Amino acid sequence: MYDSRLLGTWKSDARRTAKEIESRREIRGAKKAKLLSLFGKLELRYTKTRVYSICGDYKTVSRHTVVAKNADSVATVCENSIAGKQIFHIHFEGDHYWISLGRFREFFRRVGAKS
């Protein structure tokens, strides 16, 4: 199974993710600054069976499978040699999607056409 909404290239949206982190009062000071510096660098390209990730000079290719979907989201199982199998719940909002990273969400925006 796959979901055509996911196909194409997505990039971490530093501005929108920063708004999310700024709204969290328990994340402050140096911890907040360090956290904010992490976002906006990751680019993901999804095909029906693979996800290609680029973050600086680091590149990976992983198999992924959509295991469930509804009108607003998809659940995927992604498998690679470093992390093993991981489940991601991806929530769509227009030309963005977000994933939960514990106490906040990381947003991604579409940057490339569907493949």
ABEGO torsion letter per residue (X at the ends): XBBAAABEBBBBBAAAAAAAAAABAABBEAAAAAAAAABGABBBBBBAABBBBBBEABBBBBBBBBABBBAABBBBBBBBAAAEBBBBBBBBBEABBBBBBEABBBBBBBABBBX
